[in-house]
Amino acid sequence: AEMRQERGAIITADGVVLADSVREGETYTRRYPQGDTAAHVVGYHSLKYGRAGIEAAANEALAGKRDFANLADMIEAAAGVPVPGNDVRLTIDSRVQAAAEAALGDRRGACVAIDPTTGAVLAYASNPGYDPGTIDEAWEALSGDDGGAPLVDRVGSSLYPPGSTFKVVTLAAALQSGVASLETTYTGPARIDIGGAPVTNYGGSAYGAIDLLKATSSSVNTVFAQLARDVGAQRLVAQCEEFGIGSRVPFDLPTVASLMPDPDEMTVWETAWAGVGQPVGEHESPPGPQVTPLQMALITAGIANDGTVMRPYLIDAITDRSGRVITGTTPRTWTNAIDPVTARSVTEAMVAVVRSGSGGRAAIQGVTVAGKTGTAEAGKSVETHAWFVGFAPAEEPRVAVAIVLENSGVGGTVAAPAARGVLQAGLEAVR
């Protein structure tokens, strides 16, 4: 896209330029020096196809339309003289972003990393991606049906069944409402009838009487189905709403709301499976849970942050040419989902997942990692979605991650090792 005005740059927290404008004669051309890096964050700026991502969300700042850097700029703009745009400084760290993109590899899916104490987004990766610099030439291919929808932001706009990652929500609901504690025991048969229909363990494993700590670390469906039945649809859905499910996430980019059914319509069997993270059921409201990876990351970050979910953000500051901050983002609470005591108990169970359970491949030497694996049924004859959510260090969390790998297999086998590198990069990024 060519224009008379110099558009501001989009820059990562660690100073990598993701978008800028270069002068060619009388006009400026938009340039994306890092190619497809963080494409769904940066978005595109096209005279033909419009704008997306931060190019759209921060268009006025990038175009110098408001927050004029000084009075002279304001007078010049009023006189129709092109004013250079302001720069957008992101919360994204290029090293964490690179780790998130490497974690996805060539698989379809999404990965997001958040600082749980502030809500600052450190990495935001959706695959397949695209090169914003080629949007005009490649539009037909990018918007066609067969390319895996590279223009779709799978982090904030795609809904997935969460599988067993959702057990952290069911556990939180049970602990928060006093229905159970980590010491409460259930039996975990390979198969159990609840509400007149079966719930089964993944892989057909059977367990005797085990407590909720062990049931979480070994991800036992039949225990969590009984737990969800005891919590009940009303309390389970209410807890989901406390975490933000059912609301659109307030964010710099467009998002879709994650879903739970109307609790009044949920059968006992549907409630049992919902507690396991697998949507089933037929009625007016869509089956749930169905979540965006962003929402799952926020739930994880909320548990890490003593039960308080911070509002996520990508734009750290708008600066003028000299680097002076015109506007900066102040971290804000989005929702208080659970109390700190409940959050600590859920964290304890998530630490057991990585230390001695299904999430062992996310372990990092010398760091206590809290996590939860998920393997979500995606349809009758297709491979499961592989999930992992987690945060580290468990004692004083600095990074929370959610990753989903579409039709890629088992969470503990595939997603946990993929998430490990992102957690590690988040811990190493100096903030």
N, C-alpha and C positions, 0 to 999 in steps of 0.2 A: 504494500500500500504506500502510495506516495502522497506527500502533503507539504504544504508550505511551512508548517510549523514544526519545530523540533519537539518531539514527544519525550516525556521523561523516561528514565530507565527503571527497570524492575530488577532489584538486587537482593541476593540472599543475605541472611544474617551475617555470614562470614565473608561477604564482599564479592561474591561471584555474580557477574552481570548476566542475567537471563534474557533481558530484552533492552535494546537501546535504538537510537535513531542516528543514521549517518547521512551526512549532507552529500548530495549529488547535484551540483549546479544550484538551481533555484529551489529544489525540493529535498525532502528528507525521505529516506527509505527505512522502514522498520526492519530490525535485524534481531535474530535470535541466536547469539553466539554459541549456546550450549545445545543446539539442536532440539531433540525431543525430551531433554531433561525437564522434569516437573511440568510437562506440557499442559496437564489439566489444571494446574495452578496458574501458570502464566496465561494460558488461553491464546487467542489470536486477535489480530487487528487487521481487518480486511475491508477495503472499500466495497468489495463485491458481496461478501458473506457476513459482514457485521463483526461483532466482537464477542469474545467469551472469556471466562476466567478473570484474572485480575485486570487484564486489558479492558474488560467490560466493567467490573465492579469499581475500579479506581479510575475510570476514564476521565472524569472531570479533573482530578488531581494531575494525572499524566498529561492531560491536554492544557494544564495551567488555567482551567476555566474558573476555579475558585481557589481560595487560600492563596491569593497572589502573594508572591514572595516579598514584594514591596510596593510602595505607592506608585513608583515610576511604571512598574509592570501594569498596574491597574489602569493608569492613564493611557499607556500604549495600547492595552487591550481595548479600551473604549474607543481609541482612534483607529482600531482595526489593524494595528501592527502585530504580527505574530509574536507571541510571548513564549519563551521556552517553558516546557512543562516541568512539573516537579517529579522527583524520584520517589518510587515506592520501595520501601525497605521491608522485606519479608521476614517472618519468623523462621522460615525454612533454613536448615543448615545443609549446605551442599554435601557434606560427608554422610550425614544421616539419610539424606535423599538418595544418594548413590547406593547406600546399603539397602534401602527399601526397594529400589529398582532392581538391584542384583538379587534380592530375595524373591522377587516375582519371576525373574529370568525371562523365559519365553512363554511362561504360562499366563493364561488369562486370570485376572484377579485384582486385588487391591491391598495396599498396605499403608497404614497411617501411624505416625508416632507423635505423641503429645507430651509436653511438660505438664504433669498432673497438677502442679502447684499453681500454675498461671493460666493454663489453657493454650499456651503458645504451641502451634503446630510445627514440629521439627522436620517432618517428612510427610509427603502426601503423594502416593504413587498409584496410578491406575494403568493396567496393561490389558490390551494393546494401547500404545500411545501414538503420537504423531509429531511431526516436526512443524511447529507453527509457521515457520518461514516458507513452507511449501503449500500453505492452505489453498491458495487460489488455483494452483495447477492440479493439486491432488484431491480437490473437493469431491469429485464424482466417486473416486475410489474410497475415500474416507467415509462418505455418507451412504455407500452401497450396503447391500444386505449381507454380503458374504465375508466381510473383513473382520468380524468380531467386534464391531461397533467401537472403533478407536476414539471417536469423539465423545463417547459417553464417559462421564466421570463416575467410575464404579465405587469410589470411596464414599461420596455423599449422596449419590443418586440411584444406586442399584440396591435392590432388596434381596437378601439371601436368608434361607433358614439358618439360624446360628448353630444348630447342633448343640453339643454338650458345653460349648462356651457359655451358653445361657444358664447352666446350672449355678453359676455364681449369683445370678439374679434370684433364682428359686431358693438358694441357700440364704441369701440376704433377707428375702421375704420371711422365711421360717424363723431365722434368728431374731429379726427386728420385731416380729409379732409375738415372740415368745412361744411359738408352736414347738420349737425344738432347740437343742444346743448341739455343739460339735460332738458331744458325748452320747447323744441320743442314738440308740441302735435300731436297725431294721434288718430283716433278712433280705438277701439279694438273689433270689432264684433266677435262673436263666430266662424264665418267662413267668408272667403273672397276669391274671385277669383283673382289670380295674374298670369299674363301670360296665362290666359285661363284655369286655373285649381285651385282647392281649397287648401287653407291653413287653418288649424283649430286650435283652442285653446285646450290644453290638458284639459280634463274634461268638455269641452263645455261651459266654462264661457264666458260671454260677458261683454265688458267694453265700456263706452262712450268715450268722448274725454279725453285722459290722456297724461301726459308728459312722456318723456323717463325715468325719475327717477322712476316714479310709474310703468311704463311698465316693467322696469328691476326688481323692487322688487316683482312685482306680476307675472313676467315671462310670459308676454303676447305674444304668437306666432304671432298673426295677426299683431301686431304693428311692431315686429322685421322683419317680412316678407316684410312689406312695406318699412321699413328702409333699408333693404338689397337691395331691388329693386332700391331705390333712390341712394344708395351708388354705386351700379352696380358691376358686376362680376369682372371687372378689378381691381377696388380699393379694393374690398373685398379680392381677392386672393393676391394682393400685400401686404395688411396688414398682412395676414396670413404668408406670406413669411418673412416679417419683424420680426415676432415672432419666426421664425425657422421652420414653417411647410413646408414640401417639402425637407428639409435638414435632414441629419442624425445628431442626437445630438452628439457632441463630448463628449465622456464619457469613463470612465474606463472599462465599460462593453459593449458588443455589443448592438446596438440599431437599430430599424428600423425607417425610416422616416415617419412622419405623412403625410397625403395626402389631397390635394385639387385638383379638376379637372382643366383642362386647361380653363382659363376664356373665350377664344374664342369659346369654345364648349358649354358653359353653357347657358341654356335657362333662361328666366326671372323667370319661375316657380322654376327651380332648384336653381337659385340664392336666391330666396325668402326662400326656405326651408333650404339652406345652412346657411343662416343668423340666422336660428333658431337652427342650429346644427344637422339637420337631413339629411343625404345623400340620394338624390333621383336622377334619371336620367339615361339615357342609351346612351352612346357614347364611343369613343375610350378610353378616360382616365377614371379611376375608379371614381365612385361617391364619393363626399366628402362633408363635412369634415369627415375624419377618423383619430383618434389621439391615441397616446400612453398616458397612465397616466403620464409618465415622461414629455412629451411635454406639457400636460395640466398644470402640476405643474410649469413648467418653464414659461408659459404664465402668470400664477397667480403670480409667484415670480417677473416677470418683471413689472407687474402693481404695485406691492408692492414697487419695487425698483425704483420708478420715471421713469419707462419706459425702464430701462436697464436690459436685461436678462443676468445674470452672467452664465459663463460656469459651469455646474454641475460637482462635483467631489466627489469621495468616499475615495480616498487615501490621507490622510492628510500629512503623512511623512513615509519615510523608515528609520528605526533606527537600529543601531547595538546592540549587546548583552547588552552593558552598557547603552543603551537608548540614545546614541548620535545620533543626526539627521544627516543622510547622504544626503538625499534630502527631501525637503519640498515642498508642493504645494503652489503657489502664486495665489490668486483669479484673474481671468481674465474675461473681458467682452466677452460675446458671440455675442449679437446683441443689437443695440439700436432700440427698436421696436416702441416706441411712445414718445412724448415729456412729460416733467414732468406735464404740465398743463392738458393734456389729461389724464395722469395716475391718477392725483388727482380727476378728474371728474368721471372716471370709479370707483375709490375707493369709492367716495361718494355714487354712485349708489349701489355698493356692500355692503356698510354699511347699506343702507336702506333695502337690501334683508334680512339681519339678524335681524335688529332692528324691521322691521314692515312688512316683506314680507315672501316669501316661505322658507327662511332659518332660521327661528326663533329657531329651535332646535339646532343650532350650537352656540347659544349665551352663553357667559361666563360672570358670575357676575363680574362687575368692570373692564371689558376689552372691548374695541371696536373691534368687529370682523367684517371683511369684507368678503363676500362670494357670491357664486352663486350655486344654485341647478340645477340639470339636471335629466331629465327622458327620456331615449333614447329608441326609438323603435328598437328592436333587431330582429324582424321577425314577421310573421303573427300571429302565435298561441303561442308565448312565452312571458313570463313576461318581462317587460322593465328592462333595466339596470338603476341602481340608482347611481347618481353622486353628488359629492359636491367638490367644490374648494374654498379655502379661505385663509386668512392670518390674523395675529394679532401681536401686537396691530395695528390698522389701522393707527395711527398717526406715529408710529415708528416701522415698521414691523420687527419681529425677526424670525418668522416661517411662511412658506407657505405650504399648504397641498393640495393634490388631492387624491380623493378616488373614485373608481368605484366598485360597487357590482353587479356582473353579475346576470341578471334575478331575481332581488330582490325587484323590485317595484319602488316606487316614491322617487326621490332624497331628497325632503324636509322631508319626513317621515322616511326614512331609512338611507340615506347617511349623512345627516346633523348631526344627533346625534352621528353617528359613528365617524365623523371627529372631533367633539368637543373634545373628549378625547385626540386625537393626538395633536391638537392645544394646549391644556392645558399642556400636557407633554412637548411639545416644549418650552412653555413659562417658565416652571419650571426647565428645564434642564439648569444648570449653564454653561455659555460659556464665 
